[in-house]
Amino acid sequence: MHAKTLIAAAAAALSLTACAKRTEPPGDPGICYHVVFQKDGGLKYNKLVNAPSLEVCAANLEAMRVRFLTLGGSQQELVGAYQANFLFIDRYGISTSTSMEGPRYTALVRTGDGRLAIPGAMPQQ
């Protein structure tokens, strides 16, 4: 009886995740987008640059974020998209996910002086 309950619970959980909303970014090769949240809940993708890698796209998005702050803006976070990945830029670093609602994984972290680096690339003191 216990095994049947576990199987039923697992099937119910699986069916709920299948129905969950999943917003996926564009998969255009080499194009870095700035993502703008619309009032109707949709997303608008503004082409920022052609980028050969996720890191180059992230650096351009970070430069955009810093320019906004320098010009008096207060937005600490920025969202971008690159080759079917969302990029989430904030004061701690950059994380990535294949959907807006999915789990985020650390791509780049901030060093002590504010630069971005691959996790584990900086020597430990």
N, C-alpha and C positions, 0 to 999 in steps of 0.2 A: 504494500500500500504506500509506503514511504517513497519508493522509487517512482511510482506513478505521479505522486504529488510533485516531486522534483522535475520530472519531465514536463508536466503541465505548466509549471511555473516558468521553466526555461522557454517553452514554446510561446507563452504569453509575453515574456520579456522580448523575445526575438520579433514577434509581430508588432510590438509597440515601437521598436527601433526602426522597423521597416517603414512605418508610417510617419516617422519624424521628418520635419522639414529639413532640407539640405540645400543650402545655397552654395553653388560651386562657381569659382572664378573662371574667366576665359582661359583657354589653353593655347592662345596664339604664341608660337615660338618666338622668343627674343624680344617681346614687347612688355615693357614695364608700365603698369597703370597706377594712377592714384584713384582710390575708390571714394566716392562721395555718397553719403547716405541721404536719400530723398525723403521728403515729408510723407510721401505715400508708403514708405517702408521699403521701397525698391533701392537698387544700387545703380549708380552711374559710374562708368569706367572711363576716365580721362587718360589718354595716352600721354605718358611722361617722356620716356626715351626708349630707344632700342638698346637692349642690354644683352651682353653675351652670357651673363650668369646671374643667379639669384643674388649673389653678393653685390654685384654692380647695381642691380635694381635697388637693393636695400640701401646702398650708399646714396643713391640719388634721392630716394624717399627721405632719408635722414637729413640730407642737405636741404630739402624742401621744408621739412619740419623746423629745422634751425632757422631758416630764412623767415618763416612765419613768426617764430618767437622773437627774432631780432627786430622785425617790423612792428612789434607791439601786440602780436597775437597771444592768446592764452591757451590754445589747444596743445596739450602735451602729447596727445596720441594721434596717430595717423594710420590709415589702412591702405595697403597697396595690393596689387596682384601681379603675379609673374608665372607664366607657364603652368596654369592649373593649380596654383598655390596662392593663398592669401598671405600677406605679410602684415604683421601687427607691430608697429613701431611705437615705443614709449620710452620713458626716461630710464628704464632698466635694460633695454636692449631690443632685440627683434625676435619675434617668434613667428612660426609658420603653421598653416593648417590647409588641408585640401578642401575644407568647407568652412563657412562662417560659423556654423554651430558646432563643429567638431573639436576634438582635442588640439591644443596648441603645443608645438615643440620648439624648444629654444634653438635658434639659428645663430644668433650673434649676441654677445653680452658686452656690457660697458666695462671698460677698464677703469682704474682709479682716476685717470685724467679725462674720462668721458669718451674716449675713442671706442669704436666697435671692434671686437675680436671674436674669433671662433672660440667657443668654450674649450678650455684646457690649453689654449695656445700660449697663454701668458704664464711665465714662470711663477711659481708660488714662493712667497717670502716667508 
